Amino acid sequence: MPGADLEKRMAELLEIKGKHNLDNDQFLLFMGLTNLMGIINLLEVRVTGGAKGNGARRSPSPQEMVPFLGMFGGPKVRGQADGVAK
C-alpha cells in the first residue's frame, strides 16, 4: 500500500530531524541536499549507460550529456568541446 510506505518514510525523516535537533530550515536544507544527491546519481547512471549488459553502447547525444560532467576535474566525455575554439 503506497500510503503506508509514504507514512513510514515520513516518520523516519521526522525521526532524523528530532535525533539531530534540526530546525525547519536545516531540515529543508537536508532534504534538498538529499534530493540533489539522488539527481546526480541518476544522471551519472544515464551517462555511463546504466547497468552492464544492456547491449550495444552508443555515444550520448549533446542533449543527453550532463552539463557539469568533468567540471570538477573528473573524466570528460569526448566530443563535449566540439565546435569550441581553444
Backbone torsions as a table, in degrees:
resi	resn	phi	psi	omega
1	MET	NA	120.1	-176.5
2	PRO	-61.3	-35.5	-178.4
3	GLY	-64.7	-38.5	179.7
4	ALA	-68.2	-39.5	178.6
5	ASP	-65.4	-42.9	178.6
6	LEU	-62.9	-41.7	179.3
7	GLU	-64.5	-39.4	178.7
8	LYS	-64.6	-45.1	179.4
9	ARG	-64.1	-39.3	178.7
10	MET	-64.5	-40.8	177.7
11	ALA	-63.2	-38.6	177.6
12	GLU	-64.7	-41.6	179.3
13	LEU	-65.7	-41.0	178.2
14	LEU	-67.5	-30.8	175.7
15	GLU	-66.0	-41.1	176.4
16	ILE	-62.9	-42.4	179.2
17	LYS	-59.2	-44.8	-179.9
18	GLY	-71.1	-38.6	-177.9
19	LYS	-62.9	-39.9	-177.4
20	HIS	-98.3	6.5	176.1
21	ASN	54.4	50.6	-179.1
22	LEU	-90.2	136.7	171.8
23	ASP	-81.6	178.4	-174.5
24	ASN	-61.4	-41.0	179.8
25	ASP	-65.1	-43.0	178.8
26	GLN	-65.2	-38.5	179.3
27	PHE	-65.7	-41.3	177.5
28	LEU	-65.0	-37.8	176.2
29	LEU	-63.7	-43.6	177.0
30	PHE	-58.4	-45.9	-179.9
31	MET	-65.0	-40.1	178.3
32	GLY	-63.6	-42.6	178.8
33	LEU	-66.6	-37.4	177.2
34	THR	-62.9	-44.2	177.9
35	ASN	-64.5	-40.6	178.8
36	LEU	-62.4	-42.5	178.2
37	MET	-62.7	-39.0	177.4
38	GLY	-64.7	-40.7	178.5
39	ILE	-64.4	-44.3	179.4
40	ILE	-62.1	-42.2	177.9
41	ASN	-61.1	-42.7	178.7
42	LEU	-64.4	-39.7	178.7
43	LEU	-66.6	-38.7	178.2
44	GLU	-64.1	-39.7	177.7
45	VAL	-63.9	-40.2	-179.7
46	ARG	-65.5	-39.9	-178.6
47	VAL	-70.0	-40.2	-178.3
48	THR	-78.7	-6.3	176.6
49	GLY	95.3	12.4	177.4
50	GLY	77.0	-150.1	-177.8
51	ALA	-70.3	152.5	178.4
52	LYS	-69.6	149.3	177.7
53	GLY	86.2	20.8	179.8
54	ASN	-83.6	4.6	-179.2
55	GLY	104.5	-156.8	-177.8
56	ALA	-66.5	139.7	178.5
57	ARG	-98.7	147.3	174.9
58	ARG	-128.0	155.9	177.9
59	SER	-72.2	145.3	-177.7
60	PRO	-70.6	145.5	175.2
61	SER	-75.9	162.2	179.8
62	PRO	-57.2	-30.6	179.0
63	GLN	-71.0	-25.5	-178.7
64	GLU	-87.4	-14.2	-177.1
65	MET	-71.2	144.5	177.2
66	VAL	-80.1	129.9	-174.2
67	PRO	-63.2	-29.1	-176.0
68	PHE	-100.6	8.4	-177.5
69	LEU	-61.5	124.2	179.4
70	GLY	82.3	0.7	-177.1
71	MET	-66.7	-29.9	-175.3
72	PHE	-106.0	29.8	175.0
73	GLY	91.5	5.5	179.0
74	GLY	-80.8	-179.5	179.4
75	PRO	-65.6	142.9	-179.3
76	LYS	-104.1	148.5	177.2
77	VAL	-80.1	131.7	179.5
78	ARG	-63.5	138.5	179.7
79	GLY	93.6	-1.5	-178.6
80	GLN	-68.5	-34.0	-176.1
81	ALA	-99.9	18.0	178.8
82	ASP	-59.6	132.6	177.6
83	GLY	83.1	2.9	179.6
84	VAL	-102.1	122.9	179.1
85	ALA	-73.8	138.3	179.0
86	LYS	-106.2	NA	NA
